[in-house]
Amino acid sequence: MINDVYNARILALAAEIPRLGRLEHPQASARAHSRLCGSTVTVDLALDGDTVSDFAHEVRACALGQASSSLMARLVVGASTAELRAVRDAMWKMLRENGPPPEGRWADLKVLEPVREYKARHASTMLTFDAVVDAIGQIEAARAGGPEAAPASGPESGMVAGGAPV
């Protein structure tokens, strides 16, 4: 397990996480937590239309949660909401259903493919994806005036990672 899952690339990504911290005025904040290992990722997100214009996060996670968060932070700005939902679904399928890794500009997520064999590590790997999709949902709900709309300065959601894709 150590050699496959905690390989040099994953450890390097975990050591170099961009966009750490919090946004001053996010449109939404979301928190995802793994009950199994105690890892937590909190993301702040801003959209311009359906495109991510700004992103920051606090990562209190194991090396796998850190590595996936590191990759997210490198690629999220400029991504569309549909693209981010598709990446989350692809990661879910890669880990849980033996699906192929994401492609295109998200192809670096292939480095997390060995995690598929270790179910206890799935939730921590999915934290950043779950939190980003949750934040997107909050922004969309706020725009629609829905009951789930949270004010930009309101508390983060309390999502627990590991649920099925929405």
Backbone as CSV, one residue per row, in Angstrom:
resi,resn,N_x,N_y,N_z,CA_x,CA_y,CA_z,C_x,C_y,C_z
1,MET,0.820,-1.200,0.000,0.000,0.000,0.000,0.859,1.256,0.000
2,ILE,1.884,1.291,0.825,2.707,2.483,0.942,3.292,2.873,-0.410
3,ASN,3.832,1.924,-1.153,4.468,2.232,-2.428,3.470,2.623,-3.498
4,ASP,2.304,1.981,-3.537,1.311,2.267,-4.575,0.558,3.563,-4.319
5,VAL,0.018,3.693,-3.135,-0.850,4.821,-2.836,-0.051,6.060,-2.460
6,TYR,0.918,5.911,-1.605,1.697,7.063,-1.158,2.988,7.157,-1.966
7,ASN,2.839,7.249,-3.281,3.992,7.324,-4.166,4.588,8.736,-4.141
8,ALA,5.733,8.885,-4.788,6.457,10.163,-4.756,5.629,11.309,-5.318
9,ARG,4.861,11.073,-6.372,4.049,12.140,-6.985,2.961,12.611,-6.023
10,ILE,2.282,11.678,-5.362,1.239,12.048,-4.402,1.846,12.828,-3.244
11,LEU,2.973,12.384,-2.743,3.619,13.095,-1.640,4.082,14.483,-2.063
12,ALA,4.554,14.620,-3.296,4.970,15.937,-3.797,3.767,16.871,-3.925
13,LEU,2.655,16.363,-4.432,1.438,17.184,-4.531,0.961,17.613,-3.144
14,ALA,1.015,16.687,-2.187,0.578,16.993,-0.817,1.461,18.064,-0.175
15,ALA,2.723,18.106,-0.562,3.654,19.069,0.014,3.537,20.456,-0.619
16,GLU,2.934,20.547,-1.790,2.844,21.809,-2.534,1.389,22.091,-2.900
17,ILE,0.620,22.561,-1.956,-0.798,22.826,-2.181,-0.988,24.322,-2.451
18,PRO,-1.401,24.674,-3.673,-1.645,26.089,-3.961,-2.992,26.570,-3.422
19,ARG,-3.140,27.878,-3.384,-4.396,28.555,-3.035,-4.888,28.230,-1.617
20,LEU,-3.948,28.056,-0.691,-4.332,27.808,0.699,-4.853,29.090,1.334
21,GLY,-5.814,28.954,2.212,-6.392,30.086,2.920,-7.866,30.207,2.621
22,ARG,-8.386,31.398,2.828,-9.810,31.658,2.623,-9.962,32.884,1.739
23,LEU,-11.037,32.913,0.959,-11.371,34.087,0.169,-12.012,35.131,1.083
24,GLU,-11.762,36.387,0.807,-12.355,37.459,1.605,-13.873,37.536,1.405
25,HIS,-14.330,37.346,0.162,-15.755,37.435,-0.145,-16.191,36.297,-1.067
26,PRO,-16.240,35.062,-0.555,-16.676,33.961,-1.410,-18.180,34.036,-1.659
27,GLN,-18.600,33.496,-2.777,-20.040,33.364,-3.019,-20.597,32.175,-2.242
28,ALA,-19.727,31.209,-1.940,-20.132,30.055,-1.129,-18.904,29.440,-0.485
29,SER,-19.134,28.822,0.654,-18.122,28.046,1.359,-18.735,26.699,1.672
30,ALA,-17.951,25.658,1.532,-18.444,24.310,1.830,-17.348,23.514,2.518
31,ARG,-17.772,22.684,3.412,-16.851,21.849,4.183,-17.218,20.395,3.949
32,ALA,-16.223,19.573,3.677,-16.431,18.134,3.563,-15.517,17.454,4.574
33,HIS,-16.052,16.448,5.242,-15.347,15.791,6.334,-15.446,14.276,6.186
34,SER,-14.357,13.604,6.417,-14.354,12.147,6.424,-14.415,11.666,7.868
35,ARG,-15.480,11.009,8.217,-15.613,10.481,9.578,-14.581,9.399,9.856
36,LEU,-14.224,8.665,8.824,-13.306,7.540,8.996,-11.924,7.980,9.459
37,CYS,-11.368,8.998,8.807,-9.994,9.396,9.138,-9.899,10.770,9.794
38,GLY,-11.003,11.511,9.818,-10.994,12.826,10.439,-10.531,13.952,9.528
39,SER,-10.231,13.641,8.283,-9.796,14.671,7.334,-10.937,15.639,7.025
40,THR,-10.586,16.906,6.837,-11.563,17.941,6.511,-10.975,18.887,5.472
41,VAL,-11.804,19.243,4.498,-11.440,20.245,3.503,-12.561,21.282,3.479
42,THR,-12.190,22.546,3.556,-13.135,23.655,3.449,-12.753,24.465,2.227
43,VAL,-13.717,24.686,1.336,-13.443,25.455,0.123,-14.270,26.727,0.107
44,ASP,-13.694,27.765,-0.459,-14.386,29.014,-0.768,-14.386,29.120,-2.281
45,LEU,-15.530,29.525,-2.834,-15.667,29.533,-4.284,-16.377,30.796,-4.745
46,ALA,-15.947,31.287,-5.891,-16.631,32.387,-6.562,-16.774,32.009,-8.030
47,LEU,-17.944,32.303,-8.580,-18.227,32.026,-9.979,-18.474,33.323,-10.730
48,ASP,-18.093,33.327,-11.988,-18.474,34.354,-12.939,-19.325,33.612,-13.962
49,GLY,-20.633,33.767,-13.867,-21.531,32.940,-14.668,-21.429,31.506,-14.187
50,ASP,-21.041,30.601,-15.082,-20.868,29.196,-14.710,-19.399,28.790,-14.689
51,THR,-18.513,29.769,-14.563,-17.077,29.511,-14.579,-16.466,29.955,-13.258
52,VAL,-15.596,29.127,-12.698,-14.934,29.471,-11.441,-13.977,30.628,-11.687
53,SER,-14.181,31.697,-10.924,-13.324,32.875,-11.043,-12.328,32.992,-9.890
54,ASP,-12.633,32.357,-8.756,-11.703,32.388,-7.625,-11.967,31.194,-6.726
55,PHE,-10.923,30.785,-6.024,-10.981,29.581,-5.202,-9.895,29.676,-4.138
56,ALA,-10.226,29.234,-2.949,-9.245,29.053,-1.876,-9.747,27.898,-1.015
57,HIS,-8.845,27.319,-0.243,-9.255,26.196,0.602,-8.342,26.046,1.807
58,GLU,-8.919,25.449,2.838,-8.173,25.002,4.004,-8.199,23.491,3.957
59,VAL,-7.045,22.886,4.065,-6.926,21.438,3.931,-6.310,20.882,5.208
60,ARG,-7.111,20.132,5.932,-6.651,19.440,7.129,-6.937,17.962,6.882
61,ALA,-6.053,17.376,6.099,-6.323,16.030,5.603,-5.037,15.226,5.514
62,CYS,-5.226,13.937,5.290,-4.110,13.030,5.062,-3.463,13.362,3.714
63,ALA,-2.400,12.669,3.376,-1.677,12.933,2.129,-2.572,12.778,0.905
64,LEU,-3.512,11.851,0.931,-4.401,11.671,-0.227,-5.368,12.834,-0.370
65,GLY,-5.930,13.285,0.736,-6.797,14.460,0.700,-6.027,15.705,0.289
66,GLN,-4.788,15.803,0.733,-3.942,16.929,0.358,-3.598,16.880,-1.125
67,ALA,-3.268,15.705,-1.637,-2.896,15.568,-3.051,-4.074,15.891,-3.961
68,SER,-5.254,15.376,-3.638,-6.414,15.673,-4.487,-6.776,17.152,-4.397
69,SER,-6.645,17.749,-3.209,-6.897,19.181,-3.049,-5.876,20.006,-3.812
70,SER,-4.641,19.564,-3.826,-3.589,20.253,-4.562,-3.898,20.276,-6.053
71,LEU,-4.310,19.146,-6.591,-4.665,19.089,-8.013,-5.893,19.946,-8.307
72,MET,-6.892,19.901,-7.436,-8.080,20.730,-7.619,-7.681,22.195,-7.689
73,ALA,-6.864,22.641,-6.747,-6.488,24.053,-6.687,-5.713,24.498,-7.926
74,ARG,-4.975,23.605,-8.527,-4.203,23.929,-9.729,-5.092,24.083,-10.959
75,LEU,-6.260,23.438,-10.959,-7.076,23.346,-12.166,-8.449,24.000,-12.078
76,VAL,-8.916,24.345,-10.906,-10.308,24.745,-10.717,-10.647,26.109,-11.326
77,VAL,-9.759,27.081,-11.211,-10.077,28.402,-11.755,-10.136,28.300,-13.281
78,GLY,-11.236,28.757,-13.825,-11.478,28.650,-15.261,-12.328,27.455,-15.642
79,ALA,-12.559,26.548,-14.703,-13.397,25.373,-14.975,-14.868,25.751,-14.886
80,SER,-15.679,25.091,-15.687,-17.128,25.318,-15.634,-17.746,24.445,-14.551
81,THR,-18.936,24.831,-14.128,-19.637,24.033,-13.119,-19.936,22.634,-13.659
82,ALA,-20.296,22.536,-14.921,-20.570,21.214,-15.517,-19.301,20.365,-15.540
83,GLU,-18.179,20.980,-15.867,-16.893,20.271,-15.894,-16.545,19.743,-14.505
84,LEU,-16.763,20.554,-13.478,-16.430,20.143,-12.117,-17.331,19.011,-11.630
85,ARG,-18.595,19.064,-11.990,-19.487,17.946,-11.645,-19.057,16.675,-12.372
86,ALA,-18.671,16.811,-13.627,-18.229,15.651,-14.406,-16.932,15.070,-13.826
87,VAL,-16.020,15.918,-13.381,-14.776,15.439,-12.775,-15.078,14.712,-11.472
88,ARG,-15.976,15.265,-10.666,-16.345,14.581,-9.423,-16.934,13.213,-9.730
89,ASP,-17.829,13.147,-10.703,-18.433,11.870,-11.068,-17.394,10.890,-11.608
90,ALA,-16.458,11.377,-12.409,-15.406,10.512,-12.947,-14.515,9.970,-11.833
91,MET,-14.201,10.817,-10.859,-13.397,10.354,-9.720,-14.149,9.295,-8.926
92,TRP,-15.440,9.551,-8.697,-16.273,8.583,-7.984,-16.236,7.233,-8.703
93,LYS,-16.460,7.273,-10.012,-16.484,6.037,-10.802,-15.116,5.373,-10.842
94,MET,-14.055,6.169,-10.923,-12.708,5.610,-10.925,-12.446,4.847,-9.627
95,LEU,-12.816,5.451,-8.504,-12.544,4.831,-7.213,-13.510,3.706,-6.877
96,ARG,-14.794,3.920,-7.112,-15.806,2.987,-6.627,-16.290,1.968,-7.648
97,GLU,-16.157,2.297,-8.939,-16.734,1.430,-9.968,-15.710,0.969,-10.993
98,ASN,-14.416,1.120,-10.670,-13.343,0.681,-11.561,-13.370,1.400,-12.908
99,GLY,-13.861,2.625,-12.919,-13.917,3.409,-14.148,-12.565,3.995,-14.500
100,PRO,-12.471,4.573,-15.685,-11.219,5.207,-16.098,-11.012,6.525,-15.352
101,PRO,-9.774,6.970,-15.238,-9.529,8.269,-14.600,-10.022,9.399,-15.491
102,PRO,-10.205,10.578,-14.918,-10.587,11.740,-15.720,-9.560,11.980,-16.829
103,GLU,-10.025,12.638,-17.880,-9.159,12.906,-19.030,-8.996,14.405,-19.242
104,GLY,-8.333,14.753,-20.325,-8.140,16.158,-20.662,-7.255,16.840,-19.644
105,ARG,-7.614,18.062,-19.319,-6.770,18.820,-18.396,-6.784,18.260,-16.978
106,TRP,-7.711,17.342,-16.698,-7.796,16.694,-15.393,-7.060,15.356,-15.368
107,ALA,-6.326,15.016,-16.403,-5.670,13.713,-16.519,-4.673,13.432,-15.398
108,ASP,-4.121,14.475,-14.768,-3.182,14.249,-13.662,-3.837,13.543,-12.481
109,LEU,-5.166,13.555,-12.420,-5.860,12.852,-11.334,-5.643,11.345,-11.407
110,LYS,-5.113,10.868,-12.512,-4.769,9.450,-12.663,-3.820,8.996,-11.553
111,VAL,-3.019,9.914,-11.031,-2.084,9.576,-9.963,-2.816,8.988,-8.753
112,LEU,-4.107,9.288,-8.614,-4.895,8.786,-7.482,-5.561,7.441,-7.774
113,GLU,-5.354,6.909,-8.955,-5.987,5.641,-9.336,-5.665,4.485,-8.384
114,PRO,-4.453,4.355,-7.838,-4.188,3.247,-6.913,-5.062,3.254,-5.658
115,VAL,-5.666,4.390,-5.340,-6.532,4.484,-4.159,-7.758,3.576,-4.317
116,ARG,-8.129,3.283,-5.535,-9.294,2.434,-5.821,-9.254,1.141,-4.991
117,GLU,-8.075,0.589,-4.781,-7.935,-0.694,-4.063,-8.091,-0.554,-2.554
118,TYR,-8.198,0.661,-2.045,-8.238,0.890,-0.602,-9.470,1.709,-0.245
119,LYS,-10.602,1.025,-0.095,-11.890,1.693,0.123,-11.875,2.656,1.299
120,ALA,-11.097,2.339,2.308,-11.032,3.206,3.485,-10.423,4.569,3.157
121,ARG,-9.785,4.700,2.003,-9.155,5.958,1.598,-9.988,6.743,0.585
122,HIS,-11.097,6.190,0.121,-11.924,6.866,-0.882,-12.469,8.201,-0.382
123,ALA,-13.019,8.223,0.818,-13.660,9.437,1.328,-12.677,10.596,1.425
124,SER,-11.486,10.343,1.935,-10.524,11.444,2.066,-10.063,11.946,0.691
125,THR,-9.994,11.061,-0.274,-9.603,11.450,-1.628,-10.687,12.297,-2.285
126,MET,-11.948,12.046,-1.955,-13.076,12.740,-2.578,-13.447,14.060,-1.907
127,LEU,-12.847,14.389,-0.787,-13.257,15.578,-0.027,-13.320,16.844,-0.865
128,THR,-12.271,17.163,-1.569,-12.233,18.407,-2.332,-13.306,18.438,-3.420
129,PHE,-13.541,17.304,-4.066,-14.553,17.234,-5.130,-15.951,17.426,-4.550
130,ASP,-16.212,16.780,-3.413,-17.515,16.907,-2.761,-17.764,18.341,-2.310
131,ALA,-16.744,18.972,-1.727,-16.909,20.342,-1.233,-17.122,21.327,-2.381
132,VAL,-16.389,21.161,-3.472,-16.551,22.067,-4.614,-17.955,21.943,-5.197
133,VAL,-18.439,20.728,-5.380,-19.783,20.541,-5.935,-20.840,21.082,-4.970
134,ASP,-20.625,20.926,-3.680,-21.540,21.489,-2.690,-21.571,23.019,-2.812
135,ALA,-20.400,23.644,-2.919,-20.342,25.111,-3.042,-21.035,25.579,-4.320
136,ILE,-20.849,24.860,-5.408,-21.535,25.204,-6.661,-23.041,25.161,-6.448
137,GLY,-23.520,24.125,-5.795,-24.953,24.004,-5.513,-25.472,25.158,-4.674
138,GLN,-24.688,25.593,-3.704,-25.087,26.737,-2.878,-25.227,28.010,-3.718
139,ILE,-24.259,28.231,-4.590,-24.299,29.428,-5.430,-25.506,29.379,-6.356
140,GLU,-25.732,28.239,-6.968,-26.879,28.095,-7.862,-28.195,28.277,-7.112
141,ALA,-28.289,27.747,-5.896,-29.493,27.910,-5.092,-29.704,29.384,-4.722
142,ALA,-28.621,30.069,-4.374,-28.722,31.486,-4.030,-29.193,32.305,-5.231
143,ARG,-28.687,31.982,-6.394,-29.097,32.686,-7.609,-30.571,32.453,-7.915
144,ALA,-31.033,31.252,-7.605,-32.433,30.903,-7.870,-33.347,31.349,-6.732
145,GLY,-32.741,31.839,-5.641,-33.531,32.266,-4.491,-34.100,31.104,-3.713
146,GLY,-33.473,29.934,-3.835,-33.962,28.723,-3.178,-33.716,28.722,-1.685
147,PRO,-34.380,27.818,-0.972,-34.260,27.747,0.474,-32.878,27.321,0.943
148,GLU,-32.104,26.650,0.078,-30.764,26.234,0.480,-29.762,27.362,0.310
149,ALA,-30.203,28.489,-0.177,-29.297,29.601,-0.430,-28.691,30.079,0.877
150,ALA,-27.376,30.054,0.930,-26.667,30.517,2.117,-26.018,31.849,1.790
151,PRO,-26.058,32.805,2.707,-25.391,34.069,2.440,-23.890,33.845,2.285
152,ALA,-23.250,34.689,1.487,-21.815,34.538,1.226,-21.016,34.568,2.514
153,SER,-21.498,35.262,3.524,-20.766,35.332,4.776,-21.245,34.298,5.786
154,GLY,-22.154,33.429,5.371,-22.718,32.432,6.277,-21.782,31.271,6.529
155,PRO,-22.184,30.361,7.394,-21.336,29.232,7.742,-21.204,28.249,6.579
156,GLU,-20.116,27.491,6.622,-19.918,26.464,5.608,-20.968,25.368,5.795
157,SER,-21.182,24.634,4.726,-22.062,23.488,4.851,-21.329,22.430,5.663
158,GLY,-22.036,21.500,6.217,-21.420,20.452,7.025,-21.429,19.116,6.327
159,MET,-21.189,19.076,5.046,-21.248,17.859,4.255,-20.265,16.808,4.751
160,VAL,-20.679,15.570,4.749,-19.794,14.459,5.053,-19.478,13.760,3.743
161,ALA,-18.197,13.565,3.469,-17.760,12.999,2.194,-18.129,11.534,2.076
162,GLY,-18.220,11.118,0.820,-18.397,9.711,0.554,-19.747,9.358,0.007
163,GLY,-20.626,10.355,-0.178,-21.947,10.082,-0.726,-21.898,9.860,-2.222
164,ALA,-22.975,9.352,-2.754,-23.054,9.118,-4.198,-23.096,10.442,-4.935
165,PRO,-22.621,10.466,-6.176,-22.666,11.715,-6.943,-24.079,12.215,-7.116
166,VAL,-24.202,13.545,-7.131,-25.500,14.173,-7.292,-25.806,14.303,-8.750
